[in-house]
Amino acid sequence: MEITRREMLKLSLLGSAALLLPLERAARTAITRPLRQLPRPFQAEFALPQVLQPVRRTATTDFYRVTARQAEADILPGLRTPIWGYNGLFPGPTIKARRGRKVVVNHANRLPVSTSVHTHGAYVDGDSDGHPNDLIQPGKSKTYYFGNDQTARTQWYHDHAMHTTASSVYKGLAGLYLIEDEFEDDLPLPKDEYDVPLVIQDRLFNSDGSFDYSEEGKASSNGVYGNVVLVNGKPWPRMAVSARKYRFRILNGSNARAYDLALSTGEPFAVIATEGGMMSEPVLVRSLPISPAERYEVIVDFSKYPVGTKVVLKNRRRREKKGAENVMRFDVVRKARDDSLLPAVLRPPEEQIDPTHLPVELSEVERTREFVFKRQNGYWSINGKTWDGNRIDEHCREGQAEVWELKNNGGGWIHPVHIHLLDFKIIERDGRPPAAYEAGWKETVFLDENQSAKVLLKWPRVPEGPKPGRYVRRYPFHCHVVEHEDHDMMLQFQVAAA
């Protein structure tokens, strides 16, 4: 088969976010056809992400090494998928931290492009936050410092380099970062093997098993939607479960797709936590909308189902392209003793306070800011502006209480809005109270088509690390459809000392 002039031109664009593969792999991918025979749902066995062990421990600190590198993964049956993975894994390894115990991570870059690592929910200064312009060049490394002063919660980390985030995350640069604490240890919730992470992503594949991220230009800037749903790196997996309660930590790690998760039985399940950790009380839902970057923790009780029952986790959302009607399947295979409980009170408000969860009342608000998310002049913009790493768009101050009015009035697109450094409370949606399941502390708010939201926040003290640098008080906020982010729907703020 000959490579056409157009295909050769594509191969020459080594700076393109979609084609940054080794040249020999790119040559083969350029002429590869899309995968036509999709894997059958519920054939792959469910798998857990690997937990990373520290390379060194002291009395106060755990030290880790993580390397972003090229590797291959077993995703589709009979095929090998080239990936970019943290430690060569897809998804990347999970870091488990304890509240109050420091973590130091040395991130090395062995890829042909620059990287930056952002950990969602981390209470860190801007130099450890993964600023889009704070790059790790190929062959170099950077050390990130985490104080872990927050309450227990499910976090995640991923590449955050400007203009290449979408393709790098698509190729695999994402992993979980979990914080645990004593308060949560004492709750009678499902633990150990019954506390399970679900990293949900969607992908397109080529016939040779490689990822298809070839939608260059306008198509990819709008957001790439896959026709294969992966959970922890496996296509539509089946998970053998016992007839008892499970805790699932759900991350929407897709580039652009939102989901509306529901059980095929129609039975309700309980939402117990948002991005900022445990809520005050559980909220029963029959479906759960979740946009890119959002996390929810839920309790599903399989004790009501007889052994042999198969329960499918469905996606009820129909607004985006089809191809993601199913997510995974739970197969009830055994009876089991269950000592866990779902308490009526989970974590009272006074136990949720930490540096990212500062109590604040509307009467304390000193400033209201409005941000309009819209496609304008061919770019994704916020208030008509696009990303400029040398420009400070918003000046904030430690201890200042604010309301941010976030508006998606462009029509036809979703914009999950993620604010770095802190968590906030959603106080209003389209003039009405927010849904009960999103009443907890949030760091990403889902703006569906033509939706608006008001969030209440209070700027914390910036926790300067041991080596303050250029970005120490600078943080971005942006749409977390990562193609929108890459095409400049991102601004930055600076937090001044009180």
N, C-alpha and C positions, 0 to 999 in steps of 0.2 A: 504494500500500500504506500503510495507516495504522499508526502506531506505537502499540502498546498502552500501557496505564497502567504495566504492569510494565517495558516497555522504556524508557518515559520516566523511570521511577524509576532505572533503571540509568544512563541518560544523566546524571542529576543527581549521581551519585556521582563527581564529578570527582577526589576523593581516592583512588578505588579503584586499586590497583596494576594491575588488568587493563584499566582503561578510560582511562588517562591518554594520550589522543590529542587532537588539536585537535577542537573540538566538531563542526565540520562533518564530519570524518572519522568521529567516533564515531557521529553520527546515521546515517550510511550503514552502518557496521559493525554497529550494533545490530540492523538488520533483514536483514543478509546471512546467507545460508545457508552451511553448511559446504561446502567443495570436495568434490564427489562424483566428478568425473573426475580421478583423480590423474595426474600426468605419468608417461609410460612410463619405466621405468628405462633407464639407459645411453644416453639420447639427448642429454643435455646434455654439452657439452665441459668437461673439467676446467679449472680456473683456479687460479692462484696468488694468495694475498693480496698486496696492494700493499705494497712496502717503503717505509717513511717515511724521508725525507731530513732531516737536521738543518737548522734555520734558521740556525745559527751554530756554528762550531767554534773552540775555542782549543787550546792545546798540551795541555791535560789533560781537556777536557770537550766533550761534544756536547750541544747545546741543541735541544729539540723543542717544537713547539706542537701540541696535539691539541684538537679541539673536538667535544664531544658534541652532535649536532644531528639534527633530523629530515631525512629524505631519502627517496628511493625507490630500490629495487634491482630488477634483472632477475633473478628467481629462477625463476619459473614461466613456461613459454612463453606469449607473448601477453599477459601480465599484468604490472603493476607493483606491487611490494609496498612499502607505507610501512614505514620502519624508523626506529629510533633508532641512529645509527652514529657511531663515532669518526671524525671528518672526513667523515661521511656515507657511510661504507663498511660493507659487510657481507661477511665479518667485517672488523673494524677493521684499520688498517695495522700492519704488522710493524715493530717496532723492533729493530735489530741493534746489539748493544753488544759491546765488547771487554773482557775481564777487565783490571781495573786502570785502565780509562779511565772517568771519571765521565760520568753522563748526568743532565741536568736536563730535566724535562718539565713544561711549563705546560699544565694541563688546564682548558679553559674549558667552562662548562655553558650551552648554549643550548636546553635542554629545559625543559618546564613543571614538572619535579620536581627535587628536590635529588639530587645524585649524590655518590659517593665512589669512588675508584679504587684497587683492590687489585691488586698485581702478585705473582702466585704465585711463591714462591721467592726474592723479593727480600730481601736482607740489608740492612734499613733500620730506622730507628727508627720508633716508632709513629705519628709525625706524617707519615711518607711511606708508611705501610703501608695506608692506606685503611680506617681504623677506621670501623665502621658509623655512628658518631655524629659523625664529623669530616666534615661535609657541605659540598659546594660548592653554594651556593644558585643558583637560576636567575639567569642574567645575570652570575654571578661566575666567578672562576677560582682555582685553587690550584696551587702549584708543588711538585713532588715531586722528591726528590734520591736518586740511586742511585750508590753507590760501585762496584758491580760487582766486588766482591772475591771472588766465587765462581768455581769452575771452570766450564767451558763446560757449558751445559745449555739445555733448552727450557722457557721460562716462558710465562705468559700473563697478561694483565691484563683486568679486567672491573669493572663497577659493583659496589659493595659497600655501598650505602646501606641502612640498616635498614628492613625491611618493604617495600621496593620492588626489592630485588635481582633476584628471580625474573622479574618482568615486564620490567624494564629489560634484563636479559641476554637474555631471550626475544626482545625487539624488536631486539637486535643489539649491545649494548654489550659487546664482547669482542674481543680481538686478541692477537697473539703478541708476546713479548719474548724474543729469543734472545741468549744470551751465548756468545761464541766466545773461544778462547784458543790459544796457540801449541802446547801439547801436542797438542790435538786436531787442529790444522792439520797436524801432522806424521804423523798416523796415515794409513795408506793406504786410508781409507774412501771411498766415493763422495762426490763434491763437486760444487759448482756446480749445474748443471741436474739432477744425479742425487741431490741432497739436497733432499727435498721435504716440506713440511709438509702434514698432513692434519687439518683442524679438522672433527671430526664432531659434528653437531648434528641433532636431530629436531624437526620442527615440524608443527603443524596449520595449515591454511589455510582461509580463507573463499573463496567462489566468485568474489569480486572480486580475489583475489590477496593480500588482507591476512592477517596472522597472526591465527589464532583462539586467543586466550588468554582465553576467556570462561568458563572453568570456575571460577566464583567459589566462595568458601566452602570446604566440606569437600573437594570434588574437587580444587581447585587446591592446597590445603594439603598433600594427600597426594603431590603431584608430577604434573606434566603431561607426558604422553607423546604424541609426534607420530606421524603415519602417513606422513610423508615424511622421508627421511634426506637431509640436506645434507652435502656435503663441500666446504669452502671456499666455502660459499654456493650451491652448485649441487646440484640433486636427482639422486641416484644417478648421478654423472657417469661418463663413460668417459675414461680417460687413455691416450693413445698412449705406449707405452714401447718402448725398445730391448731387445734380447735380451742383457741384462747386469745387473749388480747395481745396486740403488737403496737409498738410505737414506730411510726415511720417519719423520718426526717426528709421532707421533699424539697428538692431544689429544682427549679426550672432553669436548666443550664443551656437551653436552646438560644440560638442567635436572635431569632425574631418571633417564634411562635408562642402564643399564649394558649393555655389549656383550660378546660373546665372539667375538673376531675370528679368522677362519680363511680360508684360501684354498680356493676351490672344487675345486682339484685334489687337496687333501689333503696337499700337500707342506709340509714344515716351513719355518719362517723363523727368523731369529736375532734375539733381543732383545739390544740392546747398551747401552741406557741407560734409566734411570728419571727421576723428577722432578729428582733431585739430580745428574744427569749420567751420565757413562760408568761402566759397571760394570767389574769386574776382568776378566771374561771373558764371551764371548757365551754365550747360553743358547738352544738350539734348542727350539722349541715348535711344535705343530700348531694350537693355538688360544691366544688371549690375552685373559683377562678384563680389562676396563677400566671403571672406574666414573667418574661425573662428577668432573672436575677432574684425574684422573690423566693422566700423560703417559708414553708409552713410545716409544723409538726402536728401529726394527727394520731389518734388512737382508733384502730379498727379492731372490733371484737369478732373473731371467727368462731366463738363458742356456740353461737346460734345456728351454725351450719353443721349438718351431719358429715362424717368422714366420706370423702368421695365428691364433695361439692367443689365446683370450679367457679371462682368469682373473678370476673374481669374488671380491671381498672380501666374505665372508659374515659374518653375525651368527648364531652358533649358540645364543645364549641364548634361552630360551623362557619364562622366569619372568614377565617383564613382559608388558604388552599386545602383541599382534602388530602387524605393520606395519613391522617393521625387519629383515626376513630378509636383505636385501641392503644393502650399503653403497656400493660403487662397482665399476667394472670396469676392468681393465688389458688393453689390446689390444696385443699384441706385433706391431709393424708393421715393424721393421727389425732387421738385424744391426748390431752395433757393437763396436768395440774396447773392451776393459775392462782398464784398468791398476789398478783398485782390488782390494783384498784384504780378507778378514775375518780379522784377526789372532787367534791363539789367546789372546793377552793383550792386553786393550784399555787399561785404565788401572790400574796397580798401586795398591793401597790407599794407599801413601805419597804418590802423586801426586793422590789424591782429597782430601787434607786442605785445608780452608779454614775460615773462621770459622763456617760452617754445618755443617761435617763434622768435629767435634772427636772424635779417637779416645777411646773410652771402653770400659771393661771392666765386666762385671757386678759385680766385686768393689768397684768404686768407687761403686756406687749408694748414695745417702744417703736416698732416699725413694721409695716406691711410691705411686702415686695410682690410684684406680679410678673409672672413669666409665661409667655405664650410660645408654645412649641408648634412649629409650622414649617412646611416646605416652601422655600422662597428663593427665587432666582436660581433654581436648579440645585440648591443646597438645603440641607436640613438645618433650621435655625432656631434660636431662642431669642425672643424679642428682636427678631430681624438680624441678630448677630451670629457669627460663626466663630469657631475656636481660634484664638490667638494666644499662644502660650506665654507671650511677653506682656499681655494686657491683663490687668486685674479688673474684672467686671463688677464685682460686688465687694464692698468693704464691710466687714462684720467686726464685732467686738465680744470678747469673752464676757459671759454673764448676761448678754443682751437677749431678751425674749422677742421673738418675731413670729409673724404669720406669713407664710409663702402661699400665694394663690397661683396654682399651676393649671394652665389651660391648654387643652388640645382641641383647637377649633378648626384644624386644617381639613378634617373629613377624610375617611377612608384608611386611616392609619392608627396604630396604637403607639403610645409613648410611655413606657414604664420609666418614671423619673427617679433617679438614684442620686442622693446627696451624700457626699463623703463626710467622714469624721464623727457624725452623731446619728442618733435616732430621733424620730419625731412621732407625734400623734396626729392621725387624720381626724380633723374635726368637722369636715363637711364635704359632701359630694353632690355637685349639681344642686346646691341649696338645701340638701337633706343630710341627716346624720349618716355616717359611714355604716357599712355592714358590720354586724356583730363580730364576725370572724376576723376583721382587720382592726379590732379595737386595741390590740396590743401595740408595743413599740415597733415602729417600722423604719426602714431605711430606703425602701423602694415603694413608690405608690403607682399603681396601675391606672393609667389614663387610657380608657378605651376610646373608641371613635367618638369624637365630639364631647368628651367628658371633661369636667374640671374638678379640682379638689383643693381644699385649703388644709394646710398642715401647720401645726403649732410646734415650735422648737425653741430651745435655749442653748446658746453657744457655750460649750464647755471650755475649760482651760486647755490650751494646746499642750500636750504632754511631750515636751522636747526630749528627744533621745540623747544618747551619749555623744553623738557627732552631728549637731545641727548644721545644716547646709543651706543651699539656695532655696529649697522648696519647703522649709520647715513649717511655715504658716500658710502655705498655698494648697488649695484643694479644688478639684473639679466637681461639677454636678452636670448631669447629662441624661439623655435618653439611653435606656439600656437595651433597645434594639441595636445590637453592636454595629450593624451596618450604618444606622443613623448616626451613632457616635463617631464612627470613622469618617463619615462625610460631614463632620463638623457641628453636629447638634450637641455642643458642649461648651460651657463657660467655666470660669474659675472665680473663686472667692478667696479673700485673705482675711484671717482672723487676727485682729490686733489684741495685744495684752490689755487687760482691764485697767 
